[in-house]
Amino acid sequence: MGYRSDVAAVFYVTDKQKLPEIKLWLTENFPVEEFDSCVRWFTNGMVFECDDVKWYDTYPDVEAFNTAVEKFVDMFCKGDKEKFEGAYEFIRIGEEYEDVEVIREGDYDYLLEFNRSIGTTV
């Protein structure tokens, strides 16, 4: 069993013409092998979504994800604005009500959001 989370992230550029460059970079640097079923592309970048996953920083796949994120943020979000304008957004929702982590870097557009809701079957 173990503690589980829902995790989502987006890596994107604000200029769609830069998509081939970011796609090449992510393909070469993002641990796609570990997360192949969690990745999909959209017009400005890549979406990463994993539900009901053990997301511990000490797990090798999560370490690889975090390393790729650090490199991406340094290169596309904090780097030369003349060359790239990128953004990274991340949300992790844990099992506990208060356990929510939100990270945003760069010139982001708020592509990720979260909510908790109540549903009934009555």
WOLINKA-V307392 format. One record per residue. RES is the residue in one letter. PHI is phi in radians with two decimals (* if undefined). PSI is psi in radians with two decimals (NA if undefined). Layout:
BEGIN
{{RES/PHI/PSI} {RES/PHI/PSI}}
END
This chain:
BEGIN
{{M/*/-1.78} {G/1.53/2.91} {Y/-1.30/2.32} {R/-2.13/2.67} {S/-2.37/2.81} {D/-1.83/2.32} {V/-2.27/2.40} {A/-2.50/2.53} {A/-2.59/2.64} {V/-2.27/2.41} {F/-2.09/2.13} {Y/-2.69/2.88} {V/-1.99/2.65} {T/-1.43/-0.34} {D/-1.83/1.93} {K/-1.02/-0.44} {Q/-1.17/-0.32} {K/-1.52/-0.03} {L/-0.98/-0.76} {P/-1.02/-0.64} {E/-1.20/-0.76} {I/-1.23/-0.63} {K/-1.13/-0.76} {L/-1.08/-0.80} {W/-1.08/-0.83} {L/-1.12/-0.68} {T/-1.08/-0.66} {E/-1.43/-0.46} {N/-2.00/-0.38} {F/-1.50/2.42} {P/-1.29/1.18} {V/-1.10/-0.60} {E/-0.99/-0.77} {E/-1.24/-0.53} {F/-2.12/0.48} {D/-0.89/-0.76} {S/-1.33/-0.15} {C/-1.72/-0.06} {V/-1.90/2.39} {R/-2.56/2.68} {W/-1.78/2.61} {F/-2.34/-3.09} {T/-1.04/-0.44} {N/-2.04/0.02} {G/2.92/-2.50} {M/-2.22/2.43} {V/-1.91/2.40} {F/-2.16/2.14} {E/-2.42/2.19} {C/-2.32/2.22} {D/-1.85/2.55} {D/0.95/0.92} {V/-2.06/2.56} {K/-1.39/1.89} {W/-1.94/1.42} {Y/-1.91/2.32} {D/-1.03/-0.38} {T/-1.48/-0.17} {Y/-1.29/2.40} {P/-0.98/-0.70} {D/-1.20/-0.62} {V/-1.26/-0.66} {E/-1.04/-0.77} {A/-1.10/-0.71} {F/-1.05/-0.87} {N/-1.10/-0.64} {T/-1.11/-0.78} {A/-1.09/-0.69} {V/-1.08/-0.81} {E/-1.01/-0.78} {K/-1.13/-0.77} {F/-1.06/-0.84} {V/-1.06/-0.77} {D/-1.08/-0.73} {M/-1.43/-0.77} {F/-1.79/-0.42} {C/-1.82/-0.51} {K/-2.05/0.07} {G/-1.50/-2.68} {D/-1.20/1.90} {K/-1.16/-0.37} {E/-1.21/-0.55} {K/-1.61/-0.81} {F/-2.39/2.51} {E/-2.25/1.78} {G/-2.14/3.00} {A/-2.59/2.71} {Y/-2.41/2.30} {E/-2.27/2.51} {F/-2.53/2.37} {I/-2.39/2.29} {R/-2.17/2.22} {I/-2.01/2.03} {G/-1.53/-3.11} {E/-1.24/-0.58} {E/-1.35/2.52} {Y/-1.00/-0.69} {E/-1.46/-0.11} {D/-1.52/1.45} {V/-2.30/2.29} {E/-2.11/2.23} {V/-2.24/2.23} {I/-2.29/2.35} {R/-2.41/2.34} {E/-2.36/2.50} {G/1.54/-2.79} {D/-1.59/1.24} {Y/-1.41/2.76} {D/-1.98/0.25} {Y/0.97/1.00} {L/-1.41/-0.35} {L/-1.87/2.49} {E/-2.55/2.81} {F/-2.42/2.76} {N/-2.71/2.68} {R/-1.96/2.42} {S/-2.43/2.87} {I/-1.90/2.33} {G/-2.24/2.67} {T/-2.25/2.77} {T/-1.92/0.23} {V/-1.64/NA}}
END
